[in-house]
């Protein structure tokens, strides 16, 4: 009896399988909303809504590079980050050659991740970082390298809110080792801003950036010439920790030399490393 029941179940299963094979498969329904979403990405409207500037334009024209940084920071603040050029294809593309469109002279503070807050990717930013963005010979050489060898046309000196190095220069604590060199480099900005209205630390941070912008604009023999000739744009900014916004200082955006694209073409002919 048991064998008979097993046989019946086996025959029934075989018949159901054969019937399923004869039935045509149900058509897969397309999702028109998914198609529309895929088509919308990188459209003219999508690029406008996400403040996207053409990457090549950002490299060729420092003012376009400035718009690129502003747009990326706006995406970051509005939670619209697109994280461009952060995949394997971008990694392989920059393996042997880089063309960063901006040099960021920034603070080493871990709360100021430049690629994230500007929503940029691999090969976009050439970053020189020290506490308080204090500069010395190695920093100068790094910036000059980016300009001469890599052809970068935009330099941004960026301080940030609640900077510990500037605060130390303001309070003058007894510090060990080489930390005193940071304080000594920022003391001038503290002295310049001491009579300004408002928060003393915020004022000193801002003044420190203004001083450093002038320092680079006057730096011989390379940057001063390039800046005066309109080959490189050097501006300043301050990053706000409480809301993620980067404020480009208007004092550094006034009376800028006219950009001369023909003058910087020679930089692209320099040996690439």
N, C-alpha and C positions, 0 to 999 in steps of 0.2 A: 504493500500500500504506500509506504513511504517513497519507494522508488518511483511509483506512478505519479505521485504529487510533484516530486522533483522534476520529472520529465515534462509535466504540464507547465510548470513555471518556466522552464528553459525554452520551450516552444513559444510561450507567450512573449517572453523577452525578445526572442529573435524576430517575431512578427512586428513588435513595436519598433525595433531598430530599423527594419526594412521600410516600414511606413514612414519613419522620420527621414530616411534618406531620400524617399520619393518626394516628400513635401519640399517646395522651394523655400530657401532661406528667406527670412523676413528682411526686407530692405532696411539698410542703415539710414536713419533719418539724419539729414544734415542740420547743423545748428546755425541758422542765419545770424544769430547774435554773435556767435564766436567768430564767424567770418568777418562781420562788421568790425569787431574789436581788433582782429588781426590787421585788417586793412587800415584802421585808424592810426595804428602805431606808426610813427615816423611820417605821418602825413603833414601837409603844410599846417593844418589847424593844430595837430598834436604838437608840432615843434613850436608853434607860437604859444600854445598854452603852457609849455614846459620851458620856455625861454632858451631854446637851443640855438646856438650860433655854430655855423659851419666850422669844423675843426681846422681845415686848411686856412680859412680866413683868419682864424684866431692866431695861427702861427705867422702868417704873412703881415698882419697889421696889428700893432699893439693895442690900438683902440678897440678892435674886434676882440682881442684877447681879454681886455678889460670887461667888455660886455659878456664874454663867456664866463668869467669868474663871477660876475654879478648875477647872471642867470642861474649858474650852478648853486650859488649860495641861496638864492631865492627859492629854488626847488627844495633845498635842504630845510629851510625854515618852514616852508609850506607842506613838508612831508610828501614831496613829489619826486624825490631823488630817483634818477633813472640808472645810476651806476654804469656810466658808459665805459667802453674799452676795458672791461674787467674780466674777460673770458680768455680761454686758451688761444683763440685766434689773435687777440690783441697781444697776448704774451709772446707769441711766435713772431708777430710783426715787428716788435721793438727789440727782439733778441740781438740783432746785429747793428741796429741804427736807431737813434732817438732824436726826436724833434720837439722838445718841450716848448710850449708856447709862452710859458711864464716862469720866471724865477720868483720863488717866495722866500724872502728872508724873514724867518719866523722864530718864535720862541720854542724851546724844547719841551714846554709844558705838555704833559700827557693829555690834557683836556682840549688840546687844539690840534686835532688831526686834519691836516690841510686838504688831502684828497677827499675826505668825507664831507667836510663843511663846504667845500667848493663843488662837490659832486663831480669829480674828475676821475680819470683812470690811468692806466699804465702809459708812461711816456708823455704825460701831459704837463707835469709840474716838476721843475728842478728846484729842490728844497734845500736851503741852507739854514740849519737850526742851531742856536745856542740859547742859553738862559738869557732872557731879556733881549733877544736877538742882537746881543753885543757882537760887534764885528772886529776882526783882527786880520792879519795877513792871509791866513788860510781862507777866511770868508771872502776877502777881496778876490783872491785868486780863483775861487770857485765860481763867483759871479762873472768874472772876466772870462773864464773858460766857457761858461754857458753862452755868453754873448759872442765871443770870437769863434769858437769851434762849433757850437751847436746851432748858432744863428738865432738864439732867443732874443726877442725884441722888447719884452715887457718885464720889468722888475718891480715887485711889490714888497715893501717893508711892512710887516704886519705885527703889531703888538696885540695885547689882549687884556681884557678886564681882569683885575685881581692878580696881576703879575707879581710873583714872589720876589723876583730879582729887583724890580723897581721899588717894591715895598721895602726891601732891605736897604736900598740906597736912600730911601726916605727916613728910615728909622736908625740907620747907622749902627747896627749891632756889632758886637765883637765876634767876627767870624773866622774860622780856621782856614788854613791852606790857601788855595788860589781863588776862593770865592770872593775875596776882597777885590780882585781885578774886575769882577762884574760890577760891584758897587762903585768903584772908582770911575768906570766908564759911563755910569748913569747919573753920577752926582751933578753933572752940569745941567742935565734936563730938570732935575729936582730944584736946583737953584733958580733956573729960569722961570719955573712955574709956581714958585712958592707964594707969590702975591696974587695969583689968579683966583677969581671967585669959584666956589664949588668945592668938590671933593679933592683933597690934595693928591691922593693916589691916582685917581682918574686923570687929573691934570698932568701929573708927571709921566704917566704912561703915554698920553697923547703927545706931550712935548718930546719924549724920548724918540718916538717914531718920526716926528718932524725933523729932529736933529739928524737922525740916521738917514733920512731921505736926502737931506742937504749934503751929508757926508759922502754919499755915493755919487750924487750929481757933481761934486767937486773932486772926485777921486781921479788923480792922474796916474798913468798917462792914457788909460783906455776909456773908462766910463765917462769922464768929464767931456772928452772929445765927442764920444758917441751921443751923449745926451744933448750937447749944444748943437750938434749937426742934425738932430732929429732922427738919429738911427735907433735910439733906445728910449723907451718911456720909463721913467722911474717915479712911482707914486707911493703913498702911504695909506695904511688902513688900521683899524682897531676892531678886534673880534669881541663880541659880547657873549660872555658865558651863559648869561641867564636866558637868552632867547635864540642864540645861534646865529645872530645876524652880524655880518661884516659891514662896517661903516668905512667907506673910502673917504679919507679926509679931504674936504674941499680945498683946504689951503694948498694941497699938493696937486690939485687938478687945474689950478689957474695958471695962465700964461705959459702953457706948455709949448715947446718948440714944435713947429710943423713937422709931421712925419715925412721922411724922405725914403720911400721904398727903394729907389735906385741906389742910395748910399749904402744900404745894408746888404745888397745883393752879393757883395764881396765876401761877406761872412759865410755864405753858403759854399763858397769856393775854397774855404780853408780846409785843411786836412781833417777828416772825421776820425774820431777815436771812440 
